[in-house]
Amino acid sequence: MFGVTPVPIYDPTQQVKHLSDFMVLFRPGDIVKFRPIDRAEYDDILAAVERDDYALLTAPVEFSLDAFELDPAHYPATMLEALHAH
C-alpha cells in the first residue's frame, strides 16, 4: 500500500484520538476503502486533524464469503452501505 493521507495511521505515543486504544489504525481483518482527494480537501482534513476535530468514518461489518461469491461485482457496495448507515 502506497499513498499519502492527512490522517495519522500510526502513533506509537497514542496521543492521536483515533489511535488512543491501538497505535496502528488498521487491525487484522479490517476492510479499508481509500478514495482520491484533491489538494484542497487534503489541506482541510489535515487542518481538522491538527485541531483534533476530524472523525474517521468507520463501522463494524462482517464479511460474508458466501454473499461475496454470489454477487462479487456488487458486494462491495453493501459494505459501503454499512459504512454510511452509521
Secondary structure by P-SEA (a helix, b strand, c coil): cbbbbccccccccccccccccccccccccbbbbbbbbcaaaaaaaaaaaaacccccbbbbbbbbaaaaaaccccaaaaaaaaaacc
